[in-house]
């Protein structure tokens, strides 16, 4: 029985394919870009909101603070989400009674100029009687 000889043309074609084939395109690493983005955007925002959150925690009563969430700081306007209309009314009355001026003075270095209140939820609650999440 004769051993079949490999096809010489096919072997040359395989060798030529290996030589001509290009590898996968080199992609630049994303790590450096992410670090610069984090330093530029996230850290800066966290610094401003951190100072404001600290002042908010000391000046706003804990009974109201549990029902609020600091949503954003944009162009000097702090947006606060309050989960119910009754708490929104209480917080609005406190701000009008002088709490807003105290917060603005305490957070002037963070760029705070105005506080806006909105009713809404920052958490998903399947059961309305379930306890609200706390952010410590």
DSSP file (Angstrom, degrees, kcal/mol; ACC not computed):
  #  RESIDUE AA STRUCTURE BP1 BP2  ACC     N-H-->O    O-->H-N    N-H-->O    O-->H-N    TCO  KAPPA ALPHA  PHI   PSI    X-CA   Y-CA   Z-CA
    1    1 A X              0   0    0      0, 0.0     2,-0.3     0, 0.0     0, 0.0   0.000 360.0 360.0 360.0 131.0    0.0    0.0    0.0
    2    2 A X        -     0   0    0      1,-0.0     2,-0.4     3,-0.0     3,-0.0  -0.660 360.0-123.9 -91.3 140.2    1.4    3.3   -1.0
    3    3 A X        -     0   0    0     -2,-0.3     2,-0.2     1,-0.1    -1,-0.0  -0.684  34.2-112.9 -81.0 130.8    1.4    6.3    1.3
    4    4 A X        -     0   0    0     -2,-0.4     2,-0.4     1,-0.1    -1,-0.1  -0.434  27.8-130.1 -68.1 135.0   -0.4    9.2   -0.3
    5    5 A X        -     0   0    0     -2,-0.2    -1,-0.1     1,-0.1     3,-0.1  -0.670  24.6-112.1 -83.5 134.3    1.9   12.1   -1.0
    6    6 A X        -     0   0    0     -2,-0.4     2,-0.5     1,-0.1    -1,-0.1  -0.360  38.1 -99.7 -65.3 147.2    0.8   15.5    0.2
    7    7 A X     >  -     0   0    0      1,-0.2     4,-1.9     2,-0.1     5,-0.2  -0.547  28.0-153.7 -70.3 119.0   -0.1   17.9   -2.6
    8    8 A X  H  > S+     0   0    0     -2,-0.5     4,-2.1     1,-0.2     5,-0.2   0.857  93.5  53.3 -64.9 -36.8    2.9   20.2   -3.0
    9    9 A X  H  > S+     0   0    0      1,-0.2     4,-2.0     2,-0.2    -1,-0.2   0.885 108.5  50.2 -66.2 -38.2    0.8   23.1   -4.4
   10   10 A X  H  > S+     0   0    0      2,-0.2     4,-2.1     1,-0.2    -2,-0.2   0.903 109.5  50.5 -67.4 -40.7   -1.5   22.9   -1.4
   11   11 A X  H  X S+     0   0    0     -4,-1.9     4,-2.2     2,-0.2    -2,-0.2   0.905 110.9  49.1 -63.3 -42.3    1.4   23.0    1.1
   12   12 A X  H  X S+     0   0    0     -4,-2.1     4,-2.5     1,-0.2    -1,-0.2   0.890 109.5  52.4 -64.7 -38.3    2.9   26.0   -0.7
   13   13 A X  H  X S+     0   0    0     -4,-2.0     4,-2.1     2,-0.2    -2,-0.2   0.894 108.9  49.6 -64.1 -39.9   -0.5   27.7   -0.6
   14   14 A X  H  X S+     0   0    0     -4,-2.1     4,-2.0     2,-0.2    -2,-0.2   0.917 111.6  48.5 -64.5 -43.6   -0.7   27.2    3.2
   15   15 A X  H  X S+     0   0    0     -4,-2.2     4,-1.8     1,-0.2    -2,-0.2   0.905 111.4  50.1 -62.4 -42.3    2.8   28.6    3.7
   16   16 A X  H  X S+     0   0    0     -4,-2.5     4,-2.5     1,-0.2    -1,-0.2   0.873 108.2  53.5 -64.8 -37.5    1.9   31.6    1.6
   17   17 A X  H  X S+     0   0    0     -4,-2.1     4,-1.8     1,-0.2    -1,-0.2   0.910 107.6  50.5 -64.6 -42.1   -1.3   32.2    3.6
   18   18 A X  H  < S+     0   0    0     -4,-2.0    -1,-0.2     1,-0.2    -2,-0.2   0.883 113.6  45.8 -62.7 -38.7    0.7   32.2    6.9
   19   19 A X  H  < S+     0   0    0     -4,-1.8    -2,-0.2     1,-0.2    -1,-0.2   0.913 117.8  41.1 -71.8 -43.1    3.2   34.7    5.5
   20   20 A X  H  < S+     0   0    0     -4,-2.5     2,-0.2    -5,-0.1    -2,-0.2   0.693  90.7 103.2 -80.9 -19.3    0.6   37.1    4.0
   21   21 A X     <  -     0   0    0     -4,-1.8     2,-0.3    -5,-0.2    -4,-0.0  -0.447  63.2-145.3 -70.9 131.5   -1.9   36.9    6.8
   22   22 A X        -     0   0    0     -2,-0.2     3,-0.1     1,-0.1    -2,-0.1  -0.707  14.9-120.2 -95.9 150.3   -1.9   39.9    9.0
   23   23 A X        -     0   0    0     -2,-0.3    -1,-0.1     1,-0.2     3,-0.1  -0.143  48.3 -64.9 -77.1 177.7   -2.5   39.7   12.8
   24   24 A X        -     0   0    0      1,-0.1    -1,-0.2     3,-0.0     2,-0.1  -0.331  64.1 -94.5 -64.4 147.0   -5.3   41.4   14.6
   25   25 A X        -     0   0    0      1,-0.1     2,-0.4    -3,-0.1    -1,-0.1  -0.375  41.5-112.6 -64.7 137.1   -5.2   45.2   14.6
   26   26 A X        -     0   0    0     -3,-0.1     2,-0.4    -2,-0.1    -1,-0.1  -0.563  31.3-154.9 -73.3 126.9   -3.5   46.6   17.6
   27   27 A X        -     0   0    0     -2,-0.4     3,-0.1    -3,-0.0     2,-0.1  -0.849  19.3-114.2-104.0 139.4   -6.0   48.5   19.8
   28   28 A X        -     0   0    0     -2,-0.4     2,-0.2     1,-0.1    -1,-0.0  -0.380  37.7-102.1 -69.4 150.3   -4.8   51.2   22.1
   29   29 A X        -     0   0    0      1,-0.1     4,-0.4    -2,-0.1     3,-0.2  -0.473  21.2-151.9 -74.6 144.0   -5.2   50.6   25.8
   30   30 A X  S  > S+     0   0    0     -2,-0.2     4,-2.4     1,-0.2     5,-0.2   0.577  75.6  88.5 -91.5 -12.5   -8.1   52.3   27.5
   31   31 A X  H  > S+     0   0    0      1,-0.2     4,-2.2     2,-0.2     5,-0.2   0.896  87.5  47.4 -57.4 -47.4   -6.5   52.5   31.0
   32   32 A X  H  > S+     0   0    0      1,-0.2     4,-2.1     2,-0.2    -1,-0.2   0.889 112.8  49.5 -63.8 -40.1   -4.8   55.8   30.5
   33   33 A X  H  > S+     0   0    0     -4,-0.4     4,-2.4     1,-0.2    -1,-0.2   0.902 111.2  49.4 -65.2 -41.5   -7.9   57.5   29.0
   34   34 A X  H  X S+     0   0    0     -4,-2.4     4,-2.7     2,-0.2    -2,-0.2   0.896 109.9  51.0 -66.7 -39.7  -10.1   56.2   31.9
   35   35 A X  H  X S+     0   0    0     -4,-2.2     4,-2.5    -5,-0.2    -1,-0.2   0.921 111.9  46.6 -64.1 -43.8   -7.7   57.5   34.5
   36   36 A X  H  X S+     0   0    0     -4,-2.1     4,-2.2     2,-0.2    -2,-0.2   0.899 113.2  49.5 -67.2 -39.0   -7.6   61.0   33.0
   37   37 A X  H  X>S+     0   0    0     -4,-2.4     4,-3.0     2,-0.2     5,-0.8   0.928 111.6  49.3 -61.9 -44.6  -11.4   61.0   32.6
   38   38 A X  I  <>S+     0   0    0     -4,-2.7     5,-2.6     1,-0.2     6,-0.3   0.924 113.5  45.5 -62.0 -44.9  -11.8   60.0   36.2
   39   39 A X  I  <5S+     0   0    0     -4,-2.5     5,-0.4    -5,-0.2    -1,-0.2   0.881 118.6  43.3 -65.6 -36.9   -9.4   62.6   37.5
   40   40 A X  I  <5S+     0   0    0     -4,-2.2    -2,-0.2    -5,-0.2    -1,-0.2   0.921 131.3  11.4 -77.0 -45.7  -10.9   65.3   35.3
   41   41 A X  I  X5S+     0   0    0     -4,-3.0     4,-2.1    -5,-0.2     5,-0.2   0.903 126.3  41.0-103.0 -55.7  -14.6   64.7   35.8
   42   42 A X  I  ><S+     0   0    0     -5,-0.8     4,-2.8     1,-0.2     5,-0.2   0.928 116.0  45.9 -70.6 -46.8  -15.5   62.3   38.5
   43   43 A X  H  ><S+     0   0    0     -5,-2.6     4,-2.2     2,-0.2    -1,-0.2   0.909 113.5  50.3 -64.1 -41.6  -13.1   63.4   41.2
   44   44 A X  H  > S+     0   0    0     -5,-0.4     4,-1.9    -6,-0.3    -1,-0.2   0.933 114.0  44.4 -61.8 -46.2  -13.8   67.1   40.6
   45   45 A X  H  X S+     0   0    0     -4,-2.1     4,-2.9     1,-0.2     5,-0.3   0.905 111.9  52.9 -65.7 -41.1  -17.6   66.5   40.9
   46   46 A X  H  X S+     0   0    0     -4,-2.8     4,-2.3     1,-0.2    -1,-0.2   0.866 106.9  53.5 -63.4 -36.2  -17.1   64.2   44.0
   47   47 A X  H  X S+     0   0    0     -4,-2.2     4,-1.8    -5,-0.2    -1,-0.2   0.940 113.1  42.3 -63.5 -47.0  -15.1   66.9   45.7
   48   48 A X  H  X S+     0   0    0     -4,-1.9     4,-1.9     1,-0.2    -2,-0.2   0.954 119.2  42.6 -65.9 -50.0  -17.9   69.5   45.2
   49   49 A X  H  X S+     0   0    0     -4,-2.9     4,-2.9     1,-0.2     5,-0.2   0.816 109.9  59.5 -67.8 -29.5  -20.8   67.2   46.1
   50   50 A X  H  X S+     0   0    0     -4,-2.3     4,-2.0    -5,-0.3    -1,-0.2   0.924 106.9  45.3 -63.7 -44.5  -18.8   65.8   49.0
   51   51 A X  H  X S+     0   0    0     -4,-1.8     4,-2.0     2,-0.2    -2,-0.2   0.910 116.1  46.7 -64.3 -42.0  -18.5   69.2   50.6
   52   52 A X  H  X S+     0   0    0     -4,-1.9     4,-2.8     2,-0.2    -2,-0.2   0.906 111.1  51.3 -67.5 -41.6  -22.2   69.9   50.0
   53   53 A X  H  X S+     0   0    0     -4,-2.9     4,-2.5     2,-0.2    -1,-0.2   0.879 108.9  51.9 -63.7 -37.5  -23.3   66.5   51.3
   54   54 A X  H  X S+     0   0    0     -4,-2.0     4,-1.5     2,-0.2    -1,-0.2   0.938 113.0  43.4 -64.4 -46.1  -21.3   67.0   54.4
   55   55 A X  H  X S+     0   0    0     -4,-2.0     4,-2.4     1,-0.2     5,-0.3   0.893 113.0  53.3 -65.3 -39.5  -22.9   70.4   55.1
   56   56 A X  H  X S+     0   0    0     -4,-2.8     4,-2.4     1,-0.2    -2,-0.2   0.913 107.5  51.8 -60.9 -43.2  -26.3   68.9   54.1
   57   57 A X  H  < S+     0   0    0     -4,-2.5    -1,-0.2     1,-0.2    -2,-0.2   0.825 114.5  41.8 -64.9 -32.6  -25.9   66.1   56.7
   58   58 A X  H  < S+     0   0    0     -4,-1.5    -1,-0.2    -5,-0.1    -2,-0.2   0.840 122.3  36.5 -84.1 -33.2  -25.0   68.5   59.5
   59   59 A X  H  < S+     0   0    0     -4,-2.4     2,-0.4    -5,-0.1    -2,-0.2   0.826 102.5  71.8 -92.3 -33.8  -27.7   71.2   58.8
   60   60 A X  S  < S-     0   0    0     -4,-2.4     5,-0.0    -5,-0.3    31,-0.0  -0.690  91.4-108.2 -86.8 132.9  -30.7   69.3   57.6
   61   61 A X    >>  -     0   0    0     -2,-0.4     4,-2.6     1,-0.1     3,-0.8  -0.257  23.5-123.4 -58.3 145.6  -32.6   67.3   60.3
   62   62 A X  H 3> S+     0   0    0      1,-0.3     4,-1.7     2,-0.2    -1,-0.1   0.803 108.6  63.6 -64.0 -29.6  -32.1   63.5   60.0
   63   63 A X  H 34 S+     0   0    0      1,-0.2    -1,-0.3     2,-0.2     4,-0.2   0.861 114.1  33.5 -63.9 -33.9  -35.8   62.9   59.7
   64   64 A X  H X4 S+     0   0    0     -3,-0.8     3,-1.4     2,-0.1    -2,-0.2   0.815 111.1  62.9 -86.9 -34.2  -35.9   64.9   56.5
   65   65 A X  H >< S+     0   0    0     -4,-2.6     3,-1.3     1,-0.3    -2,-0.2   0.814  95.1  61.7 -62.5 -30.1  -32.5   63.8   55.3
   66   66 A X  T 3< S+     0   0    0     -4,-1.7    -1,-0.3     1,-0.2    -2,-0.1   0.740 105.9  47.1 -66.7 -21.6  -33.6   60.2   55.1
   67   67 A X  T <  S+     0   0    0     -3,-1.4    16,-2.1    -4,-0.2     2,-0.3   0.260 104.7  75.8-103.9  10.7  -36.2   61.2   52.5
   68   68 A X  E <   -A   82   0A   0     -3,-1.3     2,-0.3    14,-0.2    14,-0.2  -0.842  53.1-167.1-123.3 157.5  -33.9   63.3   50.3
   69   69 A X  E     -A   81   0A   0     12,-1.9    12,-2.9    -2,-0.3     2,-0.8  -0.978  24.9-129.2-143.0 131.0  -31.2   62.6   47.8
   70   70 A X  E     +A   80   0A   0     -2,-0.3    10,-0.2    10,-0.2     3,-0.1  -0.702  32.2 178.6 -78.4 112.3  -28.7   65.1   46.4
   71   71 A X  E     -     0   0A   0      8,-2.5     2,-0.3    -2,-0.8    -1,-0.2   0.959  48.8 -21.9 -85.5 -54.4  -29.1   64.5   42.6
   72   72 A X  E     -A   79   0A   0      7,-1.1     7,-2.8     2,-0.1     2,-0.4  -0.983  38.1-141.0-155.8 162.1  -26.8   66.9   40.9
   73   73 A X  E     +A   78   0A   0     -2,-0.3     2,-0.4     5,-0.2     5,-0.2  -0.955  33.1 165.7-128.2 110.2  -24.9   70.1   41.0
   74   74 A X  E >   -A   77   0A   0      3,-2.2     3,-2.0    -2,-0.4    -2,-0.1  -0.982  66.7 -18.2-133.6 122.5  -25.0   72.0   37.7
   75   75 A X  T 3  S-     0   0    0     -2,-0.4    -1,-0.1     1,-0.3     3,-0.1   0.846 128.0 -50.6  52.8  39.3  -24.0   75.6   37.2
   76   76 A X  T 3  S+     0   0    0      1,-0.2    37,-3.3    34,-0.1    38,-2.0   0.433 113.0 118.8  83.9  -0.7  -24.2   76.3   40.9
   77   77 A X  E <   -Ab  74 114A   0     -3,-2.0    -3,-2.2    36,-0.2     2,-0.5  -0.890  51.1-154.0-105.0 118.7  -27.7   74.8   41.2
   78   78 A X  E     -Ab  73 115A   0     36,-3.0    38,-3.3    -2,-0.6     2,-0.5  -0.795   8.4-153.4 -89.2 125.1  -28.1   71.9   43.6
   79   79 A X  E     -Ab  72 116A   0     -7,-2.8    -8,-2.5    -2,-0.5    -7,-1.1  -0.892  11.1-169.1-102.4 125.1  -31.0   69.6   42.7
   80   80 A X  E     -Ab  70 117A   0     36,-2.9    38,-2.6    -2,-0.5     2,-0.5  -0.950  10.6-148.4-116.7 130.2  -32.5   67.6   45.6
   81   81 A X  E     -Ab  69 118A   0    -12,-2.9   -12,-1.9    -2,-0.4     2,-0.4  -0.859  11.9-166.8 -98.9 129.7  -35.0   64.8   45.1
   82   82 A X  E     -Ab  68 119A   0     36,-3.0    38,-2.5    -2,-0.5   -14,-0.2  -0.948  16.4-142.1-117.1 137.4  -37.6   64.4   47.8
   83   83 A X  S    S+     0   0    0    -16,-2.1     2,-0.3    -2,-0.4   -15,-0.1   0.666  76.8  29.0 -81.4 -16.0  -39.6   61.2   47.9
   84   84 A X  S  > S-     0   0    0    -17,-0.2     4,-2.1     1,-0.1     5,-0.1  -0.973  72.3-121.9-141.8 158.5  -43.0   62.5   49.1
   85   85 A X  H  > S+     0   0    0     -2,-0.3     4,-2.3     1,-0.2     5,-0.1   0.840 111.2  55.3 -68.3 -32.5  -45.0   65.8   48.8
   86   86 A X  H  > S+     0   0    0      2,-0.2     4,-2.2     1,-0.2    -1,-0.2   0.916 111.0  43.9 -67.5 -41.2  -45.3   66.1   52.6
   87   87 A X  H  > S+     0   0    0      2,-0.2     4,-2.6     1,-0.2     5,-0.2   0.861 111.3  55.4 -69.5 -34.6  -41.5   65.9   53.0
   88   88 A X  H  X S+     0   0    0     -4,-2.1     4,-2.4     2,-0.2    -2,-0.2   0.923 108.8  47.5 -61.2 -44.3  -41.0   68.3   50.1
   89   89 A X  H  X S+     0   0    0     -4,-2.3     4,-2.3     2,-0.2    -2,-0.2   0.925 112.4  49.1 -63.7 -45.5  -43.3   70.8   51.8
   90   90 A X  H  X S+     0   0    0     -4,-2.2     4,-2.1     1,-0.2    -2,-0.2   0.926 113.2  46.6 -60.5 -45.4  -41.4   70.5   55.1
   91   91 A X  H  X S+     0   0    0     -4,-2.6     4,-2.6     1,-0.2    -1,-0.2   0.897 110.7  52.7 -65.6 -40.0  -38.0   70.9   53.5
   92   92 A X  H  X S+     0   0    0     -4,-2.4     4,-2.3    -5,-0.2    -1,-0.2   0.907 109.6  49.3 -60.6 -42.4  -39.2   73.9   51.5
   93   93 A X  H  X S+     0   0    0     -4,-2.3     4,-1.5     2,-0.2    -1,-0.2   0.890 111.1  49.5 -65.5 -39.6  -40.4   75.5   54.6
   94   94 A X  H  <>S+     0   0    0     -4,-2.1     5,-2.0     2,-0.2     4,-0.3   0.911 110.8  49.8 -64.8 -42.1  -37.1   74.9   56.4
   95   95 A X  I ><>S+     0   0    0     -4,-2.6     5,-1.4     1,-0.2     3,-1.2   0.910 111.6  48.0 -63.8 -41.4  -35.2   76.3   53.4
   96   96 A X  I 3<5S+     0   0    0     -4,-2.3    -1,-0.2     1,-0.2    -2,-0.2   0.793 103.7  63.0 -68.7 -27.2  -37.3   79.4   53.4
   97   97 A X  I 3<5S-     0   0    0     -4,-1.5    -1,-0.2    -5,-0.2    -2,-0.2   0.487 134.5 -76.9 -78.0  -2.6  -36.9   79.8   57.2
   98   98 A X  I <>5S+     0   0    0     -3,-1.2     4,-1.7    -4,-0.3    -3,-0.2   0.298 104.8 108.3 129.1 -10.8  -33.1   80.3   56.8
   99   99 A X  I  ><S+     0   0    0     -5,-2.0     4,-2.5     1,-0.2    -4,-0.2   0.860  79.6  57.7 -65.2 -34.1  -31.6   76.9   56.1
  100  100 A X  H  ><S+     0   0    0     -5,-1.4     4,-2.7    -6,-0.3    -1,-0.2   0.917 105.6  49.0 -63.2 -43.4  -31.0   77.8   52.5
  101  101 A X  H  > S+     0   0    0     -6,-0.4     4,-2.3     2,-0.2    -1,-0.2   0.901 110.9  50.7 -63.7 -39.9  -28.8   80.8   53.5
  102  102 A X  H  X S+     0   0    0     -4,-1.7     4,-2.4     2,-0.2    -2,-0.2   0.925 112.6  46.2 -63.0 -44.1  -26.9   78.6   55.9
  103  103 A X  H  X S+     0   0    0     -4,-2.5     4,-2.0     2,-0.2    -2,-0.2   0.908 111.7  51.4 -64.8 -41.7  -26.2   76.0   53.2
  104  104 A X  H  < S+     0   0    0     -4,-2.7    -1,-0.2     1,-0.2    -2,-0.2   0.897 113.3  44.9 -64.0 -39.7  -25.3   78.6   50.7
  105  105 A X  H >< S+     0   0    0     -4,-2.3     3,-0.9     1,-0.2     4,-0.2   0.898 114.3  48.7 -69.6 -40.2  -22.8   80.2   53.1
  106  106 A X  H 3< S+     0   0    0     -4,-2.4     3,-0.2     1,-0.2    -2,-0.2   0.803 120.1  37.3 -68.8 -28.6  -21.3   76.8   54.1
  107  107 A X  T ><>S+     0   0    0     -4,-2.0     5,-1.8    -5,-0.2     3,-0.7   0.078  77.5 113.4-114.1  22.8  -20.9   75.6   50.5
  108  108 A X  G X 5S+     0   0    0     -3,-0.9     3,-1.4     1,-0.2    -1,-0.2   0.875  76.6  56.3 -62.9 -36.3  -19.9   78.8   48.8
  109  109 A X  G 3 5S+     0   0    0      1,-0.3    -1,-0.2    -4,-0.2    -2,-0.1   0.754 102.6  56.4 -68.2 -22.6  -16.4   77.4   48.1
  110  110 A X  G < 5S-     0   0    0     -3,-0.7    -1,-0.3   -62,-0.1    -2,-0.2   0.487 121.7-107.4 -86.0  -3.3  -18.1   74.4   46.3
  111  111 A X  T < 5 +     0   0    0     -3,-1.4     2,-0.4    -4,-0.4    -3,-0.2   0.670  61.7 159.5  90.4  17.8  -19.9   76.8   43.9
  112  112 A X      < +     0   0    0     -5,-1.8    -1,-0.3     1,-0.2   -35,-0.2  -0.628   6.6 151.3 -80.0 126.5  -23.4   76.4   45.4
  113  113 A X        +     0   0    0    -37,-3.3     2,-0.3    -2,-0.4   -36,-0.2   0.564  62.6  19.6-124.2 -21.3  -25.7   79.4   44.5
  114  114 A X  E     -b   77   0A   0    -38,-2.0   -36,-3.0     2,-0.0     2,-0.5  -0.996  57.5-145.1-154.6 148.1  -29.2   77.9   44.4
  115  115 A X  E     -b   78   0A   0     -2,-0.3     2,-0.4   -38,-0.2   -36,-0.2  -0.980  15.3-169.1-121.3 125.9  -31.1   74.9   45.7
  116  116 A X  E     -b   79   0A   0    -38,-3.3   -36,-2.9    -2,-0.5     2,-0.4  -0.944   8.1-151.8-115.2 133.3  -33.9   73.3   43.7
  117  117 A X  E     +b   80   0A   0     -2,-0.4     2,-0.3   -38,-0.2   -36,-0.2  -0.851  14.5 179.5-106.4 140.7  -36.3   70.7   45.1
  118  118 A X  E     -b   81   0A   0    -38,-2.6   -36,-3.0    -2,-0.4     2,-0.4  -0.993  26.0-127.0-136.4 143.8  -38.0   68.1   43.1
  119  119 A X  E     +b   82   0A   0     -2,-0.3     2,-0.3   -38,-0.2   -36,-0.2  -0.752  59.2  98.3 -88.2 137.3  -40.4   65.3   44.0
  120  120 A X        -     0   0    0    -38,-2.5     2,-0.4    -2,-0.4    -2,-0.1  -0.976  64.2 -87.3 171.1-176.6  -39.4   61.9   42.8
  121  121 A X        -     0   0    0     -2,-0.3   -39,-0.1     1,-0.1     3,-0.0  -0.947  15.2-174.4-121.5 142.6  -37.7   58.6   43.7
  122  122 A X  S    S+     0   0    0     -2,-0.4     2,-0.3   -41,-0.1    -1,-0.1   0.253  76.2  54.6-111.4   6.9  -34.1   57.7   43.5
  123  123 A X  S    S-     0   0    0      2,-0.0     2,-0.6    10,-0.0     9,-0.0  -0.932  82.0-117.9-137.0 158.6  -34.7   54.1   44.5
  124  124 A X        -     0   0    0     -2,-0.3     2,-0.5    -3,-0.0    -2,-0.0  -0.885  29.4-173.9 -99.7 123.0  -36.9   51.3   43.2
  125  125 A X        +     0   0    0     -2,-0.6     3,-0.1     1,-0.2     7,-0.0  -0.946  17.1 178.8-122.4 112.9  -39.5   50.1   45.7
  126  126 A X  S    S+     0   0    0     -2,-0.5     2,-0.5     1,-0.2    -1,-0.2   0.866  83.9  43.7 -74.5 -37.0  -41.6   47.1   44.8
  127  127 A X  S >  S-     0   0    0      1,-0.1     3,-1.7     4,-0.1    -1,-0.2  -0.944  74.0-152.9-111.4 119.1  -43.4   47.3   48.1
  128  128 A X  T 3  S+     0   0    0     -2,-0.5    -1,-0.1     1,-0.3    -2,-0.0   0.762  97.2  55.8 -62.5 -23.4  -44.4   50.8   49.3
  129  129 A X  T 3  S+     0   0    0      2,-0.1    -1,-0.3    -3,-0.1     3,-0.1   0.546  83.2 111.0 -85.0  -6.8  -44.1   49.7   52.9
  130  130 A X  S <  S-     0   0    0     -3,-1.7     2,-0.0     1,-0.1    -5,-0.0  -0.355  80.9 -98.0 -67.5 146.6  -40.5   48.6   52.5
  131  131 A X        -     0   0    0      1,-0.1     2,-0.2    -2,-0.0    -1,-0.1  -0.351  39.6-112.7 -66.4 146.2  -37.9   50.7   54.3
  132  132 A X        -     0   0    0      1,-0.1    -1,-0.1    -3,-0.1     2,-0.1  -0.477  35.3-101.4 -77.4 148.0  -36.1   53.2   52.2
  133  133 A X        -     0   0    0     -2,-0.2     2,-0.4     1,-0.0    -1,-0.1  -0.397  32.7-140.5 -69.1 147.1  -32.4   52.8   51.6
  134  134 A X        -     0   0    0     -2,-0.1     2,-0.7    -3,-0.1   -68,-0.1  -0.883   2.8-150.1-109.3 141.9  -30.0   54.8   53.6
  135  135 A X              0   0    0     -2,-0.4    -2,-0.0     1,-0.1     0, 0.0  -0.886 360.0 360.0-113.7  98.8  -26.9   56.4   52.2
  136  136 A X              0   0    0     -2,-0.7    -1,-0.1     0, 0.0    -2,-0.0   0.408 360.0 360.0 -99.8 360.0  -24.2   56.6   54.8
